[in-house]
Amino acid sequence: QVQLVESGGGLVQPGGSLRLSCAVSGSIFSILDIGWYRQAPGKERELVAIITRDGSSTYAGSVKGRFTASGDIAKNTVYLQMNSLKPEDTAVYYCCAASTRTYWGQGTQVTVSS
């Protein structure tokens, strides 16, 4: 089993920054990569970023250049640094671990508003 807990969400003004954390526990050895997703009200969940076990990362076009995924899966925590936040970034953010099956955290709310 794999467990994930997101934290770091909150209210921020446009142009501000937040850093989200995803704490991972359980069968960490089996995790190939961790994805960051978000879901806004009335919209489908969308992929934001992926970080792999070797530390490489990829990003959705909507966040590329503003968000950075980092951390070390083997050391139990990964991060999503979010800069230059926009109101359209408002969503619940989730981390998801790819293993023998997929595991999801409960999400953390990010609200970008003045």
DRENTI-652330 format. One record per residue: residue number from 0; residue in one letter; x, y, z of N, C-alpha, C, O in turn. Coordinates in Angstrom, 3 decimals, m for minus. Layout:
% DRENTI-652330
ATOM   resi   resn        n_x        n_y        n_z       ca_x       ca_y       ca_z        c_x        c_y        c_z        o_x        o_y        o_z
ATOM    NUM      A          X          Y          Z          X          Y          Z          X          Y          Z          X          Y          Z
...
END
This chain:
% DRENTI-652330
ATOM   resi   resn        n_x        n_y        n_z       ca_x       ca_y       ca_z        c_x        c_y        c_z        o_x        o_y        o_z
ATOM      0      Q      0.825     m1.187      0.000      0.000      0.000      0.000      0.871      1.254      0.000      1.987      1.255      0.519
ATOM      1      V      0.342      2.307     m0.587      0.992      3.602     m0.614     m0.002      4.632     m0.100     m1.172      4.621     m0.482
ATOM      2      Q      0.462      5.509      0.757     m0.362      6.595      1.259      0.284      7.928      0.896      1.506      8.069      0.946
ATOM      3      L     m0.539      8.900      0.532     m0.051     10.216      0.167     m0.881     11.275      0.881     m2.102     11.160      0.982
ATOM      4      V     m0.208     12.301      1.372     m0.876     13.400      2.054     m0.347     14.707      1.499      0.841     15.004      1.618
ATOM      5      E     m1.227     15.489      0.892     m0.859     16.793      0.366     m1.002     17.857      1.445     m1.850     17.745      2.330
ATOM      6      S     m0.175     18.880      1.366     m0.279     20.009      2.274      0.295     21.244      1.591      0.951     21.141      0.555
ATOM      7      G      0.044     22.407      2.174      0.612     23.644      1.676     m0.340     24.545      0.925      0.036     25.653      0.543
ATOM      8      G     m1.559     24.099      0.704     m2.514     24.931      0.011     m2.978     26.093      0.865     m2.708     26.148      2.065
ATOM      9      G     m3.677     27.017      0.235     m4.178     28.171      0.947     m4.653     29.240     m0.004     m4.835     28.997     m1.197
ATOM     10      L     m4.852     30.425      0.535     m5.298     31.579     m0.229     m4.105     32.463     m0.554     m3.314     32.799      0.327
ATOM     11      V     m3.979     32.835     m1.812     m2.877     33.677     m2.238     m3.382     34.658     m3.291     m4.298     34.345     m4.051
ATOM     12      Q     m2.787     35.837     m3.333     m3.158     36.829     m4.338     m2.552     36.492     m5.691     m1.518     35.827     m5.758
ATOM     13      P     m3.182     36.944     m6.768     m2.576     36.749     m8.086     m1.140     37.260     m8.106     m0.832     38.325     m7.570
ATOM     14      G     m0.275     36.479     m8.733      1.138     36.801     m8.762      1.929     36.235     m7.606      3.159     36.284     m7.614
ATOM     15      G      1.252     35.704     m6.624      1.910     35.148     m5.461      2.402     33.735     m5.685      2.319     33.196     m6.788
ATOM     16      S      2.921     33.141     m4.611      3.520     31.817     m4.685      3.039     30.937     m3.539      2.689     31.422     m2.463
ATOM     17      L      3.030     29.641     m3.794      2.781     28.630     m2.785      3.661     27.433     m3.087      4.019     27.189     m4.239
ATOM     18      R      4.005     26.691     m2.050      4.702     25.431     m2.225      3.866     24.316     m1.628      3.577     24.316     m0.432
ATOM     19      L      3.483     23.371     m2.465      2.740     22.214     m2.023      3.699     21.065     m1.721      4.730     20.910     m2.376
ATOM     20      S      3.346     20.271     m0.728      4.126     19.095     m0.378      3.260     17.856     m0.503      2.053     17.899     m0.265
ATOM     21      C      3.884     16.761     m0.875      3.230     15.462     m0.924      4.086     14.496     m0.126      5.166     14.106     m0.569
ATOM     22      A      3.610     14.109      1.042      4.315     13.149      1.884      3.858     11.747      1.525      2.660     11.464      1.489
ATOM     23      V      4.812     10.880      1.262      4.534      9.532      0.783      4.981      8.519      1.823      6.054      8.658      2.410
ATOM     24      S      4.170      7.512      2.048      4.536      6.435      2.954      4.024      5.116      2.401      3.213      5.091      1.475
ATOM     25      G      4.504      4.023      2.975      4.119      2.703      2.528      5.189      2.083      1.648      6.381      2.191      1.934
ATOM     26      S      4.760      1.436      0.580      5.670      0.715     m0.310      6.316      1.665     m1.308      6.061      1.599     m2.510
ATOM     27      I      7.151      2.542     m0.788      7.754      3.584     m1.618      8.640      2.991     m2.708      8.766      3.569     m3.788
ATOM     28      F      9.244      1.861     m2.438     10.141      1.238     m3.411      9.437      0.920     m4.719     10.083      0.827     m5.763
ATOM     29      S      8.132      0.754     m4.676      7.373      0.352     m5.856      6.923      1.528     m6.717      6.376      1.320     m7.800
ATOM     30      I      7.140      2.754     m6.257      6.641      3.931     m6.967      7.564      4.290     m8.119      8.768      4.464     m7.931
ATOM     31      L      6.997      4.399     m9.304      7.764      4.789    m10.477      7.818      6.300    m10.648      8.861      6.854    m10.994
ATOM     32      D      6.704      6.957    m10.406      6.655      8.402    m10.505      5.474      8.926     m9.706      4.587      8.169     m9.312
ATOM     33      I      5.476     10.224     m9.475      4.376     10.883     m8.791      3.888     12.029     m9.661      4.673     12.850    m10.135
ATOM     34      G      2.598     12.067     m9.856      1.997     13.133    m10.621      1.263     14.110     m9.732      0.671     13.728     m8.722
ATOM     35      W      1.307     15.377    m10.115      0.484     16.404     m9.506     m0.686     16.685    m10.437     m0.498     16.940    m11.626
ATOM     36      Y     m1.881     16.636     m9.895     m3.096     16.915    m10.635     m3.870     18.017     m9.934     m3.625     18.313     m8.765
ATOM     37      R     m4.801     18.619    m10.652     m5.692     19.578    m10.023     m7.086     19.442    m10.613     m7.261     18.990    m11.744
ATOM     38      Q     m8.068     19.841     m9.825     m9.442     19.798    m10.268    m10.171     21.041     m9.768    m10.286     21.271     m8.564
ATOM     39      A    m10.653     21.826    m10.703    m11.445     23.001    m10.389    m12.923     22.628    m10.388    m13.306     21.646    m11.023
ATOM     40      P    m13.758     23.391     m9.689    m15.190     23.077     m9.653    m15.787     22.973    m11.048    m15.587     23.856    m11.883
ATOM     41      G    m16.517     21.901    m11.298    m17.173     21.705    m12.573    m16.274     21.248    m13.694    m16.734     21.102    m14.827
ATOM     42      K    m15.001     21.016    m13.414    m14.064     20.597    m14.441    m13.468     19.238    m14.106    m13.490     18.801    m12.956
ATOM     43      E    m12.935     18.579    m15.127    m12.279     17.297    m14.930    m10.907     17.498    m14.307    m10.286     18.551    m14.450
ATOM     44      R    m10.454     16.472    m13.620     m9.113     16.503    m13.058     m8.091     16.536    m14.194     m8.216     15.793    m15.168
ATOM     45      E     m7.083     17.395    m14.067     m6.086     17.534    m15.114     m4.684     17.374    m14.552     m4.408     17.726    m13.405
ATOM     46      L     m3.817     16.842    m15.376     m2.424     16.660    m14.996     m1.710     17.999    m15.000     m1.855     18.787    m15.935
ATOM     47      V     m0.939     18.253    m13.950     m0.163     19.475    m13.820      1.318     19.215    m14.054      1.959     19.925    m14.828
ATOM     48      A      1.865     18.197    m13.386      3.285     17.905    m13.471      3.533     16.464    m13.082      2.728     15.853    m12.380
ATOM     49      I      4.648     15.924    m13.540      5.092     14.581    m13.166      6.549     14.654    m12.747      7.363     15.292    m13.414
ATOM     50      I      6.874     14.001    m11.641      8.266     13.834    m11.242      8.547     12.344    m11.151      7.776     11.596    m10.549
ATOM     51      T      9.652     11.912    m11.748     10.013     10.504    m11.776     11.017     10.185    m10.681     11.537     11.082    m10.017
ATOM     52      R     11.283      8.899    m10.503     12.192      8.475     m9.453     13.592      9.052     m9.639     14.292      9.302     m8.658
ATOM     53      D     14.005      9.266    m10.881     15.333      9.821    m11.122     15.369     11.343    m11.014     16.415     11.956    m11.226
ATOM     54      G     14.239     11.951    m10.687     14.198     13.377    m10.459     13.803     14.226    m11.643     13.678     15.443    m11.503
ATOM     55      S     13.603     13.637    m12.792     13.185     14.415    m13.945     11.723     14.807    m13.809     10.961     14.143    m13.106
ATOM     56      S     11.333     15.873    m14.474      9.975     16.368    m14.349      9.462     16.890    m15.677     10.235     17.327    m16.529
ATOM     57      T      8.158     16.840    m15.842      7.487     17.394    m17.001      6.268     18.165    m16.517      5.796     17.958    m15.400
ATOM     58      Y      5.756     19.067    m17.376      4.711     19.983    m16.962      3.664     20.176    m18.043      3.949     20.073    m19.236
ATOM     59      A      2.450     20.457    m17.601      1.420     20.878    m18.520      1.767     22.258    m19.077      2.401     23.072    m18.406
ATOM     60      G      1.346     22.501    m20.299      1.661     23.773    m20.922      1.134     24.975    m20.156      1.732     26.049    m20.208
ATOM     61      S      0.031     24.812    m19.452     m0.580     25.911    m18.724      0.236     26.367    m17.522      0.041     27.479    m17.031
ATOM     62      V      1.150     25.522    m17.039      1.935     25.862    m15.853      3.428     25.898    m16.129      4.203     26.319    m15.270
ATOM     63      K      3.843     25.468    m17.301      5.262     25.415    m17.619      5.881     26.802    m17.495      5.344     27.789    m17.999
ATOM     64      G      7.016     26.854    m16.816      7.686     28.117    m16.574      7.272     28.791    m15.288      7.954     29.707    m14.827
ATOM     65      R      6.168     28.360    m14.695      5.690     28.927    m13.438      5.765     27.935    m12.280      6.023     28.326    m11.142
ATOM     66      F      5.542     26.655    m12.567      5.536     25.618    m11.534      6.783     24.756    m11.672      7.276     24.532    m12.777
ATOM     67      T      7.285     24.277    m10.544      8.436     23.388    m10.533      8.182     22.238     m9.565      7.931     22.459     m8.381
ATOM     68      A      8.249     21.014    m10.074      8.161     19.834     m9.228      9.558     19.411     m8.823     10.472     19.410     m9.648
ATOM     69      S      9.730     19.055     m7.569     11.034     18.675     m7.070     10.873     17.691     m5.921      9.759     17.314     m5.557
ATOM     70      G     11.996     17.286     m5.362     11.983     16.371     m4.247     12.587     15.044     m4.618     13.230     14.900     m5.658
ATOM     71      D     12.375     14.084     m3.761     12.971     12.765     m3.924     11.953     11.739     m3.467     11.646     11.644     m2.278
ATOM     72      I     11.438     10.984     m4.396     10.436      9.971     m4.059     10.983      8.986     m3.033     10.274      8.590     m2.108
ATOM     73      A     12.245      8.590     m3.199     12.854      7.631     m2.290     12.996      8.177     m0.871     13.128      7.408      0.080
ATOM     74      K     12.968      9.499     m0.726     13.066     10.116      0.592     11.718     10.620      1.085     11.647     11.399      2.035
ATOM     75      N     10.665     10.176      0.444      9.304     10.244      0.979      8.536     11.547      0.753      7.364     11.634      1.117
ATOM     76      T      9.169     12.557      0.163      8.458     13.813     m0.019      8.788     14.437     m1.369      9.950     14.500     m1.769
ATOM     77      V      7.762     14.891     m2.058      7.947     15.670     m3.272      7.202     16.981     m3.115      6.325     17.114     m2.262
ATOM     78      Y      7.565     17.959     m3.955      7.041     19.309     m3.821      6.561     19.832     m5.161      6.973     19.365     m6.222
ATOM     79      L      5.688     20.805     m5.082      5.285     21.558     m6.249      5.372     23.035     m5.889      4.524     23.557     m5.164
ATOM     80      Q      6.400     23.705     m6.400      6.548     25.139     m6.195      5.741     25.858     m7.259      5.955     25.649     m8.453
ATOM     81      M      4.820     26.699     m6.836      3.932     27.402     m7.744      4.194     28.897     m7.630      3.978     29.494     m6.575
ATOM     82      N      4.658     29.496     m8.712      4.945     30.921     m8.762      4.036     31.604     m9.771      3.418     30.952    m10.612
ATOM     83      S      3.963     32.915     m9.675      3.159     33.711    m10.599      1.750     33.154    m10.739      1.241     32.984    m11.847
ATOM     84      L      1.136     32.876     m9.613     m0.168     32.229     m9.621     m1.236     33.122    m10.228     m1.225     34.343    m10.073
ATOM     85      K     m2.158     32.472    m10.923     m3.260     33.133    m11.590     m4.582     32.635    m11.010     m4.632     31.535    m10.459
ATOM     86      P     m5.646     33.417    m11.124     m6.944     32.934    m10.639     m7.348     31.594    m11.241     m8.001     30.794    m10.572
ATOM     87      E     m6.973     31.337    m12.485     m7.322     30.076    m13.114     m6.556     28.884    m12.550     m6.848     27.741    m12.901
ATOM     88      D     m5.584     29.136    m11.686     m4.899     28.055    m10.987     m5.694     27.562     m9.784     m5.323     26.562     m9.169
ATOM     89      T     m6.772     28.242     m9.443     m7.596     27.838     m8.309     m8.167     26.448     m8.538     m8.827     26.199     m9.547
ATOM     90      A     m7.914     25.553     m7.606     m8.348     24.165     m7.730     m7.949     23.414     m6.475     m7.211     23.927     m5.635
ATOM     91      V     m8.444     22.193     m6.360     m7.904     21.254     m5.387     m6.762     20.520     m6.065     m6.925     19.974     m7.155
ATOM     92      Y     m5.613     20.509     m5.423     m4.423     19.878     m5.983     m4.188     18.538     m5.305     m4.255     18.423     m4.081
ATOM     93      Y     m3.911     17.527     m6.120     m3.714     16.161     m5.647     m2.360     15.638     m6.102     m1.865     16.019     m7.163
ATOM     94      C     m1.769     14.773     m5.304     m0.644     13.991     m5.797     m1.098     12.553     m5.984     m1.977     12.063     m5.275
ATOM     95      C     m0.487     11.894     m6.941     m0.864     10.543     m7.323      0.404      9.737     m7.574      1.279     10.165     m8.326
ATOM     96      A      0.499      8.575     m6.944      1.650      7.704     m7.110      1.320      6.565     m8.053      0.288      5.909     m7.918
ATOM     97      A      2.204      6.337     m9.006      2.068      5.217     m9.933      2.898      4.054     m9.422      4.120      4.151     m9.317
ATOM     98      S      2.240      2.974     m9.110      2.881      1.775     m8.590      2.266      0.580     m9.295      1.993      0.652    m10.493
ATOM     99      T      2.043     m0.516     m8.587      1.317     m1.634     m9.176     m0.140     m1.255     m9.433     m0.829     m1.908    m10.217
ATOM    100      R     m0.596     m0.218     m8.782     m1.861      0.446     m9.020     m1.622      1.917     m8.723     m0.520      2.300     m8.330
ATOM    101      T     m2.636      2.738     m8.905     m2.489      4.151     m8.612     m3.059      4.476     m7.234     m4.047      3.886     m6.798
ATOM    102      Y     m2.419      5.424     m6.564     m2.837      5.876     m5.246     m2.984      7.387     m5.269     m2.162      8.095     m5.850
ATOM    103      W     m4.035      7.870     m4.632     m4.334      9.300     m4.603     m4.358      9.835     m3.182     m4.800      9.151     m2.259
ATOM    104      G     m3.881     11.059     m3.013     m4.075     11.759     m1.764     m5.455     12.381     m1.712     m6.243     12.239     m2.647
ATOM    105      Q     m5.751     13.075     m0.615     m7.061     13.681     m0.432     m7.164     15.081     m1.016     m8.266     15.611     m1.154
ATOM    106      G     m6.045     15.682     m1.358     m6.042     16.979     m1.995     m5.856     18.127     m1.020     m6.135     18.004      0.172
ATOM    107      T     m5.383     19.243     m1.549     m5.243     20.468     m0.786     m5.743     21.630     m1.641     m5.407     21.731     m2.821
ATOM    108      Q     m6.540     22.498     m1.042     m7.180     23.581     m1.778     m6.215     24.733     m2.004     m5.557     25.203     m1.076
ATOM    109      V     m6.142     25.181     m3.249     m5.402     26.383     m3.612     m6.396     27.384     m4.185     m7.099     27.086     m5.151
ATOM    110      T     m6.451     28.556     m3.595     m7.339     29.608     m4.066     m6.516     30.845     m4.384     m5.803     31.363     m3.525
ATOM    111      V     m6.616     31.311     m5.613     m5.884     32.492     m6.064     m6.909     33.592     m6.302     m7.700     33.521     m7.243
ATOM    112      S     m6.891     34.590     m5.460     m7.896     35.645     m5.526     m7.385     36.889     m4.826     m6.629     36.805     m3.858
ATOM    113      S     m7.801     38.037     m5.323     m7.480     39.298     m4.675     m8.564     39.725     m3.703     m8.446     40.774     m3.069
END
